Amino acid sequence: MKRIRYSIHSLVHFQYLESISSFKFLSWTIIPYSVKISKLSKELEAENYKNSAILLAPN
């Protein structure tokens, strides 16, 4: 952090900056995120993915 601060010290007025705390802004609590795990085999899922990609591709 010290090296970054030193490299930008002539570009930034640090007295006007607010420090950022990752615990103050919990981005992972506000971003809609979910994971769906397929019950198909890896091979079938790969085939389905390939076919859907072909269907979605522009003509």
C-alpha positions as CSV (number, residue, x, y, z in Angstrom):
1,M,0.0,0.0,0.0
2,K,2.8,2.4,0.8
3,R,4.3,1.9,-2.7
4,I,1.0,2.5,-4.4
5,R,0.4,5.6,-2.2
6,Y,3.8,6.9,-3.1
7,S,3.4,6.3,-6.8
8,I,0.2,8.3,-7.0
9,H,0.9,11.0,-4.3
10,S,1.3,13.8,-6.9
11,L,-2.0,12.9,-8.6
12,V,-4.3,12.6,-5.5
13,H,-5.3,14.9,-2.7
14,F,-5.4,12.3,0.1
15,Q,-7.1,14.7,2.6
16,Y,-10.3,14.4,0.4
17,L,-10.3,10.7,0.1
18,E,-12.4,8.4,2.3
19,S,-10.9,5.1,3.3
20,I,-12.6,2.0,2.0
21,S,-13.2,-0.9,4.4
22,S,-14.3,-4.2,2.9
23,F,-16.2,-4.9,6.0
24,K,-18.2,-1.7,5.6
25,F,-19.3,-2.4,2.0
26,L,-20.1,-6.1,1.9
27,S,-20.5,-6.4,-1.8
28,W,-21.2,-10.1,-1.7
29,T,-24.4,-9.5,0.4
30,I,-26.0,-7.2,-2.2
31,I,-25.0,-8.8,-5.5
32,P,-27.6,-11.4,-6.7
33,Y,-25.5,-14.5,-7.0
34,S,-26.5,-18.2,-7.2
35,V,-25.0,-21.4,-8.3
36,K,-26.9,-24.2,-10.0
37,I,-25.2,-27.6,-10.0
38,S,-26.5,-29.9,-12.7
39,K,-27.4,-33.5,-11.9
40,L,-26.3,-34.5,-15.4
41,S,-23.0,-36.2,-16.1
42,K,-20.1,-33.9,-17.2
43,E,-20.3,-35.3,-20.7
44,L,-24.1,-34.6,-21.1
45,E,-23.8,-31.2,-19.6
46,A,-20.9,-30.3,-22.0
47,E,-23.0,-31.5,-24.9
48,N,-26.0,-29.4,-23.7
49,Y,-23.8,-26.4,-23.3
50,K,-22.3,-26.8,-26.8
51,N,-25.8,-27.2,-28.3
52,S,-27.2,-24.1,-26.5
53,A,-24.2,-22.1,-27.6
54,I,-24.8,-23.0,-31.2
55,L,-28.5,-22.0,-30.9
56,L,-27.6,-18.7,-29.3
57,A,-24.9,-17.8,-31.8
58,P,-25.9,-15.1,-34.4
59,N,-26.5,-16.4,-37.9
